[in-house]
Amino acid sequence: MKNNYILVQEIKQEETKTASGIIIPEEKYNRKVKVINSGNCDSLKKGDVVLKNIGKGTAVTLDNIEFEIINVSQLIAVIEDNG
């Protein structure tokens, strides 16, 4: 059975401002994350930038750096392929 979990790190995004000046917090959007470790997932590589659903995975902190372990089913698309 293949490992369906990957280790990612969130890419900080700016808040969005509409044409009328309303600020929409970033939490309302899907999140860009960078793949740190793709486990046994053949379709992803370290360094890929992907778009994931808003749901939370498992938070992990190593050397004061925050990471998240998520299931690949939470991914929407690969934005930058590091291949």
Secondary structure, 3 states (H helix, E strand, C coil): CCCCEEEEEECCCCCEECCCCCEECHHHCCEEEEEEECCCCCCCCCCCEEEECCCCCEEEEECCEEEEEEEHHHEEEEEECCC
